[in-house]
């Protein structure tokens, strides 16, 4: 089973998720190419499956709004 991380874009703050070990992710809001393995991104949470990752992402987005 793949673990997921929930993090915020370092440029605009948009919360998103990606698979643990993934090297890059594109921000869905500003289009910034986030270097997950190279940058010191702030991990907000971890999830065991994609459904939990989606739910946690929604929670963090609601808190931010």
Chimera marker file (.cmm) of the C-alpha trace (Angstrom):
<marker_set name="trace">
<marker id="1" x="0.000" y="0.000" z="0.000" r="1" g="1" b="0" radius="0.5"/>
<marker id="2" x="1.285" y="3.433" z="-0.933" r="1" g="1" b="0" radius="0.5"/>
<marker id="3" x="1.467" y="6.222" z="1.610" r="1" g="1" b="0" radius="0.5"/>
<marker id="4" x="0.543" y="9.800" z="0.717" r="1" g="1" b="0" radius="0.5"/>
<marker id="5" x="1.691" y="13.187" z="2.002" r="1" g="1" b="0" radius="0.5"/>
<marker id="6" x="-0.426" y="16.315" z="2.248" r="1" g="1" b="0" radius="0.5"/>
<marker id="7" x="1.475" y="19.578" z="1.815" r="1" g="1" b="0" radius="0.5"/>
<marker id="8" x="1.095" y="23.211" z="0.773" r="1" g="1" b="0" radius="0.5"/>
<marker id="9" x="2.552" y="24.773" z="-2.378" r="1" g="1" b="0" radius="0.5"/>
<marker id="10" x="5.559" y="26.889" z="-1.338" r="1" g="1" b="0" radius="0.5"/>
<marker id="11" x="4.548" y="29.610" z="-3.816" r="1" g="1" b="0" radius="0.5"/>
<marker id="12" x="0.779" y="30.100" z="-3.337" r="1" g="1" b="0" radius="0.5"/>
<marker id="13" x="-0.116" y="27.930" z="-0.327" r="1" g="1" b="0" radius="0.5"/>
<marker id="14" x="-2.594" y="25.662" z="-2.146" r="1" g="1" b="0" radius="0.5"/>
<marker id="15" x="-2.973" y="22.390" z="-0.235" r="1" g="1" b="0" radius="0.5"/>
<marker id="16" x="-2.562" y="19.188" z="-2.246" r="1" g="1" b="0" radius="0.5"/>
<marker id="17" x="-1.401" y="15.610" z="-1.885" r="1" g="1" b="0" radius="0.5"/>
<marker id="18" x="1.091" y="13.329" z="-3.613" r="1" g="1" b="0" radius="0.5"/>
<marker id="19" x="2.439" y="9.816" z="-3.248" r="1" g="1" b="0" radius="0.5"/>
<marker id="20" x="5.274" y="9.468" z="-0.772" r="1" g="1" b="0" radius="0.5"/>
<marker id="21" x="8.532" y="9.190" z="-2.694" r="1" g="1" b="0" radius="0.5"/>
<marker id="22" x="7.208" y="11.158" z="-5.664" r="1" g="1" b="0" radius="0.5"/>
<marker id="23" x="9.871" y="13.580" z="-6.914" r="1" g="1" b="0" radius="0.5"/>
<marker id="24" x="7.734" y="16.409" z="-8.272" r="1" g="1" b="0" radius="0.5"/>
<marker id="25" x="4.169" y="17.683" z="-8.217" r="1" g="1" b="0" radius="0.5"/>
<marker id="26" x="2.553" y="20.552" z="-10.078" r="1" g="1" b="0" radius="0.5"/>
<marker id="27" x="0.436" y="23.000" z="-8.102" r="1" g="1" b="0" radius="0.5"/>
<marker id="28" x="-3.128" y="22.835" z="-9.359" r="1" g="1" b="0" radius="0.5"/>
<marker id="29" x="-3.687" y="26.545" z="-8.641" r="1" g="1" b="0" radius="0.5"/>
<marker id="30" x="-0.565" y="28.432" z="-9.774" r="1" g="1" b="0" radius="0.5"/>
<marker id="31" x="1.129" y="25.776" z="-11.923" r="1" g="1" b="0" radius="0.5"/>
<marker id="32" x="4.382" y="25.832" z="-9.940" r="1" g="1" b="0" radius="0.5"/>
<marker id="33" x="6.494" y="22.681" z="-10.350" r="1" g="1" b="0" radius="0.5"/>
<marker id="34" x="7.189" y="21.605" z="-6.753" r="1" g="1" b="0" radius="0.5"/>
<marker id="35" x="10.369" y="19.589" z="-6.223" r="1" g="1" b="0" radius="0.5"/>
<marker id="36" x="9.150" y="17.387" z="-3.393" r="1" g="1" b="0" radius="0.5"/>
<marker id="37" x="12.409" y="15.556" z="-2.804" r="1" g="1" b="0" radius="0.5"/>
<marker id="38" x="14.688" y="18.607" z="-3.123" r="1" g="1" b="0" radius="0.5"/>
<marker id="39" x="12.671" y="21.380" z="-1.488" r="1" g="1" b="0" radius="0.5"/>
<marker id="40" x="11.945" y="21.641" z="2.169" r="1" g="1" b="0" radius="0.5"/>
<marker id="41" x="8.186" y="21.467" z="1.836" r="1" g="1" b="0" radius="0.5"/>
<marker id="42" x="6.117" y="21.497" z="4.981" r="1" g="1" b="0" radius="0.5"/>
<marker id="43" x="4.252" y="18.221" z="5.309" r="1" g="1" b="0" radius="0.5"/>
<marker id="44" x="0.890" y="18.879" z="6.931" r="1" g="1" b="0" radius="0.5"/>
<marker id="45" x="-0.238" y="15.262" z="7.267" r="1" g="1" b="0" radius="0.5"/>
<marker id="46" x="0.290" y="11.707" z="6.066" r="1" g="1" b="0" radius="0.5"/>
<marker id="47" x="-2.328" y="9.237" z="4.838" r="1" g="1" b="0" radius="0.5"/>
<marker id="48" x="-2.283" y="5.492" z="4.222" r="1" g="1" b="0" radius="0.5"/>
<marker id="49" x="-4.541" y="5.535" z="1.163" r="1" g="1" b="0" radius="0.5"/>
<marker id="50" x="-5.786" y="7.926" z="-1.493" r="1" g="1" b="0" radius="0.5"/>
<marker id="51" x="-9.268" y="8.284" z="0.027" r="1" g="1" b="0" radius="0.5"/>
<marker id="52" x="-7.797" y="9.444" z="3.344" r="1" g="1" b="0" radius="0.5"/>
<marker id="53" x="-5.437" y="11.781" z="1.473" r="1" g="1" b="0" radius="0.5"/>
<marker id="54" x="-8.361" y="13.377" z="-0.359" r="1" g="1" b="0" radius="0.5"/>
<marker id="55" x="-10.340" y="13.778" z="2.879" r="1" g="1" b="0" radius="0.5"/>
<marker id="56" x="-7.379" y="15.340" z="4.718" r="1" g="1" b="0" radius="0.5"/>
<marker id="57" x="-6.716" y="17.692" z="1.801" r="1" g="1" b="0" radius="0.5"/>
<marker id="58" x="-10.347" y="18.874" z="1.911" r="1" g="1" b="0" radius="0.5"/>
<marker id="59" x="-10.079" y="19.469" z="5.666" r="1" g="1" b="0" radius="0.5"/>
<marker id="60" x="-6.908" y="21.566" z="5.322" r="1" g="1" b="0" radius="0.5"/>
<marker id="61" x="-8.430" y="23.555" z="2.432" r="1" g="1" b="0" radius="0.5"/>
<marker id="62" x="-11.523" y="24.284" z="4.555" r="1" g="1" b="0" radius="0.5"/>
<marker id="63" x="-9.357" y="25.433" z="7.484" r="1" g="1" b="0" radius="0.5"/>
<marker id="64" x="-7.423" y="27.769" z="5.184" r="1" g="1" b="0" radius="0.5"/>
<marker id="65" x="-10.565" y="29.364" z="3.701" r="1" g="1" b="0" radius="0.5"/>
<link id1="1" id2="2" r="1" g="1" b="0" radius="0.2"/>
<link id1="2" id2="3" r="1" g="1" b="0" radius="0.2"/>
<link id1="3" id2="4" r="1" g="1" b="0" radius="0.2"/>
<link id1="4" id2="5" r="1" g="1" b="0" radius="0.2"/>
<link id1="5" id2="6" r="1" g="1" b="0" radius="0.2"/>
<link id1="6" id2="7" r="1" g="1" b="0" radius="0.2"/>
<link id1="7" id2="8" r="1" g="1" b="0" radius="0.2"/>
<link id1="8" id2="9" r="1" g="1" b="0" radius="0.2"/>
<link id1="9" id2="10" r="1" g="1" b="0" radius="0.2"/>
<link id1="10" id2="11" r="1" g="1" b="0" radius="0.2"/>
<link id1="11" id2="12" r="1" g="1" b="0" radius="0.2"/>
<link id1="12" id2="13" r="1" g="1" b="0" radius="0.2"/>
<link id1="13" id2="14" r="1" g="1" b="0" radius="0.2"/>
<link id1="14" id2="15" r="1" g="1" b="0" radius="0.2"/>
<link id1="15" id2="16" r="1" g="1" b="0" radius="0.2"/>
<link id1="16" id2="17" r="1" g="1" b="0" radius="0.2"/>
<link id1="17" id2="18" r="1" g="1" b="0" radius="0.2"/>
<link id1="18" id2="19" r="1" g="1" b="0" radius="0.2"/>
<link id1="19" id2="20" r="1" g="1" b="0" radius="0.2"/>
<link id1="20" id2="21" r="1" g="1" b="0" radius="0.2"/>
<link id1="21" id2="22" r="1" g="1" b="0" radius="0.2"/>
<link id1="22" id2="23" r="1" g="1" b="0" radius="0.2"/>
<link id1="23" id2="24" r="1" g="1" b="0" radius="0.2"/>
<link id1="24" id2="25" r="1" g="1" b="0" radius="0.2"/>
<link id1="25" id2="26" r="1" g="1" b="0" radius="0.2"/>
<link id1="26" id2="27" r="1" g="1" b="0" radius="0.2"/>
<link id1="27" id2="28" r="1" g="1" b="0" radius="0.2"/>
<link id1="28" id2="29" r="1" g="1" b="0" radius="0.2"/>
<link id1="29" id2="30" r="1" g="1" b="0" radius="0.2"/>
<link id1="30" id2="31" r="1" g="1" b="0" radius="0.2"/>
<link id1="31" id2="32" r="1" g="1" b="0" radius="0.2"/>
<link id1="32" id2="33" r="1" g="1" b="0" radius="0.2"/>
<link id1="33" id2="34" r="1" g="1" b="0" radius="0.2"/>
<link id1="34" id2="35" r="1" g="1" b="0" radius="0.2"/>
<link id1="35" id2="36" r="1" g="1" b="0" radius="0.2"/>
<link id1="36" id2="37" r="1" g="1" b="0" radius="0.2"/>
<link id1="37" id2="38" r="1" g="1" b="0" radius="0.2"/>
<link id1="38" id2="39" r="1" g="1" b="0" radius="0.2"/>
<link id1="39" id2="40" r="1" g="1" b="0" radius="0.2"/>
<link id1="40" id2="41" r="1" g="1" b="0" radius="0.2"/>
<link id1="41" id2="42" r="1" g="1" b="0" radius="0.2"/>
<link id1="42" id2="43" r="1" g="1" b="0" radius="0.2"/>
<link id1="43" id2="44" r="1" g="1" b="0" radius="0.2"/>
<link id1="44" id2="45" r="1" g="1" b="0" radius="0.2"/>
<link id1="45" id2="46" r="1" g="1" b="0" radius="0.2"/>
<link id1="46" id2="47" r="1" g="1" b="0" radius="0.2"/>
<link id1="47" id2="48" r="1" g="1" b="0" radius="0.2"/>
<link id1="48" id2="49" r="1" g="1" b="0" radius="0.2"/>
<link id1="49" id2="50" r="1" g="1" b="0" radius="0.2"/>
<link id1="50" id2="51" r="1" g="1" b="0" radius="0.2"/>
<link id1="51" id2="52" r="1" g="1" b="0" radius="0.2"/>
<link id1="52" id2="53" r="1" g="1" b="0" radius="0.2"/>
<link id1="53" id2="54" r="1" g="1" b="0" radius="0.2"/>
<link id1="54" id2="55" r="1" g="1" b="0" radius="0.2"/>
<link id1="55" id2="56" r="1" g="1" b="0" radius="0.2"/>
<link id1="56" id2="57" r="1" g="1" b="0" radius="0.2"/>
<link id1="57" id2="58" r="1" g="1" b="0" radius="0.2"/>
<link id1="58" id2="59" r="1" g="1" b="0" radius="0.2"/>
<link id1="59" id2="60" r="1" g="1" b="0" radius="0.2"/>
<link id1="60" id2="61" r="1" g="1" b="0" radius="0.2"/>
<link id1="61" id2="62" r="1" g="1" b="0" radius="0.2"/>
<link id1="62" id2="63" r="1" g="1" b="0" radius="0.2"/>
<link id1="63" id2="64" r="1" g="1" b="0" radius="0.2"/>
<link id1="64" id2="65" r="1" g="1" b="0" radius="0.2"/>
</marker_set>
